[in-house]
Amino acid sequence: MSLSDRERRLLAEIEQDLRCGDPGFTRRIDALNRQGPQRYACHVSNRQMVGVLLVVVVLSLLSAAILVLTAPTGTPRGGSGSGRAHTKALSPVTARPTMRVLISRVPS
C-alpha cells in the first residue's frame, strides 16, 4: 500500500524539520539507514544443528524402546490355555486380572 502524494510531502516536511532541529537525531537515522536491516538471532553452525538433531533422534529411539519393552502382553499371568476367556476382564492399564477374575478362581 503506497502513500499518497500529500502524505509523502508531509512526511518529507517532518523529516526535514527533525534533521534541522536535532543533529544527533540526523546522525542516528543516517547510521541506521547505512546498516540496513539486521537479524537478531544468534548464528548456529551446521555442526551444532547436527548435534541437536542427533540427540533428538537418540532420545526418540530410547523412548520408543522403553515403551516397546514395557508394553503389556495382553494375556493374564499364571493362566493356562490361550488366555482368550479372560481378556474382557483384564485391566487396560496393567493387563493383570481384575479382582472379579481373581474372586472367580477361588475354590469353593
Secondary structure, DSSP 8 states (H G I E B T S, - for coil): ----HHHHHHHHHHHHHHHHH-HHHHHHHHHHHHH-----S----HHHHHHHHHHHHHHHHHHHHHHHHT---SS-TT--TTSGGGGGGB-TTT-SB-HHHHHHTS--
